[in-house]
Amino acid sequence: MELEEYVAARGPALLRLAHVLCGDAHRAQDLVQTALVDAFRHWRRVQRADHPDAYVRRILVNAHLAAVRKRSSGEVPVGEVPEPDGAGPDGADPADGVAGRDGFRAALDGLPPRARTVLVLRYWSDLDDVAIADALGVSPVTVRATASRALATLRERAATPATTTTTGEAP
C-alpha cells in the first residue's frame, strides 16, 4: 500500500483520534500532518511493520506527547460554540448535549497528557492494554495503573459540585 492510499483509507480515523487526544480540531489537523510527514520519511519501515496502523498511531501519539511537552508559549485555542437552533427531535435542548461534551472535554483536559492519552486510546480507539503500552512505550501494568488513576480523578471531579463565585451584590 502506498502512502496516498493509506491516507485515503485511514486519514479520517487518524484525524478523529488526534482530535480526541488534543481537544482542538485545528491542532488535530496539524498533529496528523506532522505524524504523516514522519510516516512518509519512514514509509518503508511502516510498510514492513506487522501492523502499519499501530506504527502510525504510535507516531501520532508520540507527536502529541512531544507537542504537549513543548507547548510553553501560552497559546490557548478558543473555539466558538454554535447557537442551537432550538429543541432537538426528541424535544431535548441540544445545548445540554454540547454542555455535557464540553464538560467531559474539560475534565479530560485537566488530566496529565499520558493519562488522557491512555483513556483516549482505551475508550475512543478501543485498544487493549498491550496495544496502548506498545503505542506509549511503557508496560501494560503502567497502562492499567495510569488508567485507574485517571478514572478515579474523573470520578472525583464529577462527584465534586462546581463552585460558583458570588459578587456579594444583591440582585
FIMAR-880895 format. One record per residue (C-alpha): residue number from 1; residue in three letters; chain; x, y, z. Coordinates in steps of 0.2 Angstrom, whole numbers. Example, Ala and Ser with C-alpha at 12.3 -4.5 7.8 and 13.67 -1.06 7.14 Angstrom:
// FIMAR-880895
+-----+-----+----+-------+-------+-------+
:   i :  aa : ch :    xx :    yy :    zz :
+-----+-----+----+-------+-------+-------+
:   1 : ALA :  A :    62 :   -22 :    39 :
:   2 : SER :  A :    68 :    -5 :    36 :
+-----+-----+----+-------+-------+-------+
END
This chain:
// FIMAR-880895
+-----+-----+----+-------+-------+-------+
:   i :  aa : ch :    xx :    yy :    zz :
+-----+-----+----+-------+-------+-------+
:   1 : MET :  A :     0 :     0 :     0 :
:   2 : GLU :  A :     7 :    17 :    -5 :
:   3 : LEU :  A :     6 :    32 :     7 :
:   4 : GLU :  A :    -8 :    40 :    -3 :
:   5 : GLU :  A :   -19 :    25 :    -2 :
:   6 : TYR :  A :   -15 :    24 :    17 :
:   7 : VAL :  A :   -20 :    42 :    20 :
:   8 : ALA :  A :   -36 :    40 :    10 :
:   9 : ALA :  A :   -41 :    24 :    19 :
:  10 : ARG :  A :   -35 :    29 :    37 :
:  11 : GLY :  A :   -34 :    48 :    37 :
:  12 : PRO :  A :   -51 :    51 :    44 :
:  13 : ALA :  A :   -48 :    39 :    58 :
:  14 : LEU :  A :   -31 :    47 :    62 :
:  15 : LEU :  A :   -39 :    64 :    62 :
:  16 : ARG :  A :   -53 :    58 :    74 :
:  17 : LEU :  A :   -40 :    51 :    86 :
:  18 : ALA :  A :   -29 :    66 :    85 :
:  19 : HIS :  A :   -45 :    77 :    89 :
:  20 : VAL :  A :   -49 :    67 :   104 :
:  21 : LEU :  A :   -31 :    67 :   110 :
:  22 : CYS :  A :   -28 :    86 :   109 :
:  23 : GLY :  A :   -46 :    93 :   110 :
:  24 : ASP :  A :   -45 :   105 :    96 :
:  25 : ALA :  A :   -49 :   102 :    78 :
:  26 : HIS :  A :   -35 :   114 :    71 :
:  27 : ARG :  A :   -22 :   106 :    82 :
:  28 : ALA :  A :   -28 :    89 :    77 :
:  29 : GLN :  A :   -25 :    93 :    59 :
:  30 : ASP :  A :    -8 :    99 :    62 :
:  31 : LEU :  A :    -4 :    84 :    73 :
:  32 : VAL :  A :   -10 :    72 :    59 :
:  33 : GLN :  A :     0 :    81 :    46 :
:  34 : THR :  A :    16 :    80 :    57 :
:  35 : ALA :  A :    13 :    62 :    60 :
:  36 : LEU :  A :    10 :    58 :    42 :
:  37 : VAL :  A :    26 :    68 :    37 :
:  38 : ASP :  A :    36 :    57 :    49 :
:  39 : ALA :  A :    27 :    41 :    42 :
:  40 : PHE :  A :    32 :    47 :    25 :
:  41 : ARG :  A :    50 :    49 :    30 :
:  42 : HIS :  A :    50 :    31 :    36 :
:  43 : TRP :  A :    37 :    24 :    24 :
:  44 : ARG :  A :    47 :     8 :    20 :
:  45 : ARG :  A :    48 :     4 :    39 :
:  46 : VAL :  A :    29 :     7 :    40 :
:  47 : GLN :  A :    25 :    -4 :    26 :
:  48 : ARG :  A :    36 :   -18 :    33 :
:  49 : ALA :  A :    28 :   -17 :    50 :
:  50 : ASP :  A :    17 :   -31 :    56 :
:  51 : HIS :  A :     3 :   -18 :    60 :
:  52 : PRO :  A :     6 :    -2 :    50 :
:  53 : ASP :  A :    -9 :     6 :    59 :
:  54 : ALA :  A :    -1 :     3 :    76 :
:  55 : TYR :  A :    15 :    10 :    69 :
:  56 : VAL :  A :     7 :    26 :    63 :
:  57 : ARG :  A :    -4 :    28 :    78 :
:  58 : ARG :  A :    12 :    27 :    89 :
:  59 : ILE :  A :    20 :    41 :    78 :
:  60 : LEU :  A :     4 :    51 :    81 :
:  61 : VAL :  A :     4 :    48 :   100 :
:  62 : ASN :  A :    22 :    52 :   101 :
:  63 : ALA :  A :    20 :    68 :    91 :
:  64 : HIS :  A :     5 :    73 :   103 :
:  65 : LEU :  A :    15 :    70 :   119 :
:  66 : ALA :  A :    30 :    79 :   111 :
:  67 : ALA :  A :    19 :    94 :   107 :
:  68 : VAL :  A :    12 :    94 :   124 :
:  69 : ARG :  A :    29 :    94 :   132 :
:  70 : LYS :  A :    35 :   108 :   120 :
:  71 : ARG :  A :    19 :   119 :   122 :
:  72 : SER :  A :    26 :   133 :   133 :
:  73 : SER :  A :    21 :   148 :   123 :
:  74 : GLY :  A :     5 :   151 :   132 :
:  75 : GLU :  A :    -6 :   149 :   117 :
:  76 : VAL :  A :   -23 :   145 :   121 :
:  77 : PRO :  A :   -35 :   139 :   107 :
:  78 : VAL :  A :   -53 :   147 :   108 :
:  79 : GLY :  A :   -67 :   138 :    99 :
:  80 : GLU :  A :   -84 :   145 :    96 :
:  81 : VAL :  A :   -99 :   135 :   101 :
:  82 : PRO :  A :  -113 :   137 :    89 :
:  83 : GLU :  A :  -130 :   143 :    95 :
:  84 : PRO :  A :  -143 :   129 :    95 :
:  85 : ASP :  A :  -157 :   131 :    83 :
:  86 : GLY :  A :  -170 :   125 :    95 :
:  87 : ALA :  A :  -176 :   109 :   103 :
:  88 : GLY :  A :  -169 :    93 :    95 :
:  89 : PRO :  A :  -180 :    79 :    88 :
:  90 : ASP :  A :  -184 :    72 :   105 :
:  91 : GLY :  A :  -188 :    88 :   112 :
:  92 : ALA :  A :  -172 :    90 :   122 :
:  93 : ASP :  A :  -162 :   105 :   121 :
:  94 : PRO :  A :  -146 :   102 :   110 :
:  95 : ALA :  A :  -136 :   114 :   121 :
:  96 : ASP :  A :  -137 :   101 :   135 :
:  97 : GLY :  A :  -128 :    89 :   124 :
:  98 : VAL :  A :  -115 :   102 :   120 :
:  99 : ALA :  A :  -113 :   107 :   138 :
: 100 : GLY :  A :  -110 :    89 :   143 :
: 101 : ARG :  A :   -97 :    86 :   130 :
: 102 : ASP :  A :   -88 :   102 :   134 :
: 103 : GLY :  A :   -88 :    97 :   152 :
: 104 : PHE :  A :   -81 :    80 :   148 :
: 105 : ARG :  A :   -68 :    88 :   137 :
: 106 : ALA :  A :   -63 :   100 :   151 :
: 107 : ALA :  A :   -62 :    85 :   163 :
: 108 : LEU :  A :   -50 :    76 :   150 :
: 109 : ASP :  A :   -40 :    92 :   148 :
: 110 : GLY :  A :   -37 :    93 :   166 :
: 111 : LEU :  A :   -28 :    76 :   166 :
: 112 : PRO :  A :   -10 :    74 :   163 :
: 113 : PRO :  A :    -5 :    71 :   145 :
: 114 : ARG :  A :    -1 :    52 :   147 :
: 115 : ALA :  A :   -17 :    49 :   157 :
: 116 : ARG :  A :   -28 :    57 :   144 :
: 117 : THR :  A :   -19 :    48 :   130 :
: 118 : VAL :  A :   -21 :    31 :   139 :
: 119 : LEU :  A :   -40 :    35 :   142 :
: 120 : VAL :  A :   -42 :    40 :   124 :
: 121 : LEU :  A :   -33 :    25 :   117 :
: 122 : ARG :  A :   -43 :    13 :   128 :
: 123 : TYR :  A :   -61 :    20 :   126 :
: 124 : TRP :  A :   -60 :    30 :   110 :
: 125 : SER :  A :   -49 :    19 :    99 :
: 126 : ASP :  A :   -54 :     3 :   109 :
: 127 : LEU :  A :   -36 :    -3 :   111 :
: 128 : ASP :  A :   -31 :   -16 :   124 :
: 129 : ASP :  A :   -18 :   -13 :   137 :
: 130 : VAL :  A :    -4 :   -21 :   127 :
: 131 : ALA :  A :    -8 :   -11 :   111 :
: 132 : ILE :  A :    -8 :     5 :   122 :
: 133 : ALA :  A :     8 :     0 :   130 :
: 134 : ASP :  A :    16 :    -3 :   113 :
: 135 : ALA :  A :    10 :    14 :   107 :
: 136 : LEU :  A :    17 :    23 :   123 :
: 137 : GLY :  A :    32 :    13 :   125 :
: 138 : VAL :  A :    28 :     8 :   143 :
: 139 : SER :  A :    22 :    -8 :   151 :
: 140 : PRO :  A :     4 :   -14 :   152 :
: 141 : VAL :  A :     5 :   -13 :   171 :
: 142 : THR :  A :     9 :     6 :   169 :
: 143 : VAL :  A :    -6 :     7 :   157 :
: 144 : ARG :  A :   -18 :    -1 :   169 :
: 145 : ALA :  A :   -11 :    10 :   184 :
: 146 : THR :  A :   -12 :    26 :   174 :
: 147 : ALA :  A :   -30 :    22 :   168 :
: 148 : SER :  A :   -35 :    18 :   185 :
: 149 : ARG :  A :   -29 :    34 :   192 :
: 150 : ALA :  A :   -36 :    44 :   178 :
: 151 : LEU :  A :   -53 :    37 :   180 :
: 152 : ALA :  A :   -53 :    39 :   199 :
: 153 : THR :  A :   -48 :    58 :   196 :
: 154 : LEU :  A :   -63 :    60 :   184 :
: 155 : ARG :  A :   -75 :    51 :   196 :
: 156 : GLU :  A :   -69 :    63 :   210 :
: 157 : ARG :  A :   -71 :    78 :   199 :
: 158 : ALA :  A :   -88 :    73 :   194 :
: 159 : ALA :  A :   -94 :    70 :   212 :
: 160 : THR :  A :   -87 :    87 :   217 :
: 161 : PRO :  A :  -100 :   100 :   214 :
: 162 : ALA :  A :   -95 :   115 :   204 :
: 163 : THR :  A :   -91 :   130 :   215 :
: 164 : THR :  A :   -99 :   147 :   209 :
: 165 : THR :  A :   -92 :   164 :   213 :
: 166 : THR :  A :  -103 :   177 :   220 :
: 167 : THR :  A :  -100 :   196 :   219 :
: 168 : GLY :  A :  -108 :   200 :   235 :
: 169 : GLU :  A :  -121 :   211 :   227 :
: 170 : ALA :  A :  -140 :   210 :   230 :
: 171 : PRO :  A :  -150 :   205 :   215 :
+-----+-----+----+-------+-------+-------+
END
